[in-house]
Amino acid sequence: MRLTPENVKRIRELVGEIASAEAEVYLFGSRLDDRARGGDVDLLLVLPHAVERPAELTARLAARISRALGGRRVDVLLDAPNLRRLPVHEHARREGKRL
């Protein structure tokens, strides 16, 4: 996994502040490959409650986490009871690493 322990801690803090301390956070995609270089940070957030404005939440999280990681591009995918579930959600949860 190509995130430092400090990066993981900061991501968890920001998710707790902005979304929910109960959220499960998974890293998936190219950042799991220790041999790769570069790439964005792909995160899946599994929330136990409904999300009223998912687009706003993902944008806020991506922006704050990106700043915390020195400008690295961040993509956030939400999984909540009121949101449509797609195959990418299953892939991210199955192949991802929980932070």
HELIX and SHEET records of a PDB file:
HELIX    1   1 PRO A    5  ILE A   18  1                                  14    
HELIX    2   2 SER A   30  LEU A   32  5                                   3    
HELIX    3   3 PRO A   54  ALA A   68  1                                  15    
HELIX    4   4 PRO A   87  GLU A   95  1                                   9    
SHEET    1   A 4 VAL A  74  ASP A  79  0                                        
SHEET    2   A 4 VAL A  41  VAL A  46  1                                        
SHEET    3   A 4 GLU A  24  PHE A  28 -1                                        
SHEET    4   A 4 LYS A  97  ARG A  98 -1                                        
END                                                                             
